[in-house]
Amino acid sequence: MLIYWLVSIAAAALAVNAIISTVMKLEVNHRLPSKEKLPWWSRSYGKVERKHRELYPDSYLPLVAQWSFWLTLAMFATFVVASATGKLS
């Protein structure tokens, strides 16, 4: 049962991160001139977050994206430690 909850929370955090990154890219591309727009196929989310902070300094989206990334990483680490110690059941 623990595995189910760990995977569910990690998947939700990844989904939140993907949605927020897409929204930030949309907002950044809306404000940039056509020659400076970020390509859609690029996965450089750090660049998107930096540009978003420049254009929207009061926005909370980059902070939420970072926290969802770290939450996913923490959930993965918890899963690895629990698997290594045999605590998953």
Secondary structure as the mmCIF struct_conf table of DSSP 4:
data_model
#
loop_
_struct_conf.conf_type_id
_struct_conf.id
_struct_conf.beg_label_comp_id
_struct_conf.beg_label_asym_id
_struct_conf.beg_label_seq_id
_struct_conf.end_label_comp_id
_struct_conf.end_label_asym_id
_struct_conf.end_label_seq_id
HELX_RH_AL_P HELX_RH_AL_P1 LEU A 2 ARG A 31
BEND BEND1 LEU A 32 LEU A 32
TURN_TY1_P TURN_TY1_P1 SER A 34 GLU A 36
HELX_LH_PP_P HELX_LH_PP_P1 LYS A 37 PRO A 39
TURN_TY1_P TURN_TY1_P2 TRP A 40 TRP A 41
HELX_RH_AL_P HELX_RH_AL_P2 TYR A 45 LEU A 55
TURN_TY1_P TURN_TY1_P3 PRO A 57 ASP A 58
HELX_RH_AL_P HELX_RH_AL_P3 LEU A 61 THR A 85
TURN_TY1_P TURN_TY1_P4 GLY A 86 GLY A 86
#
